[in-house]
Amino acid sequence: MSRQHANGQAPPADWAAASYQPGPNTPLLHCGAPGCGAAYLDDEPGRQAHTAVFAHSPRPRQAASPPQENP
């Protein structure tokens, strides 16, 4: 099944979006803005897409947490 415009023609392909592949270690986070909670990939394209769709920036990038040591 493919998307079609009201006139029955398929929309043009967005090759930039189709070629995007997130990195293997890109975390999936949830937005911390009040009332949002949307999930986004924590990389620059994912953050830009969240801003474009929801009109606000997701919470700031999170630093990787240090590994937990077992005593």
Secondary structure, 3 states (H helix, E strand, C coil): CCCCCCCCCCCCCCHHHHHCCCCCCCCEEECCCCCCCCEEECCHHHHHHHHHHHCCCCCCCCCCCCCCCCC
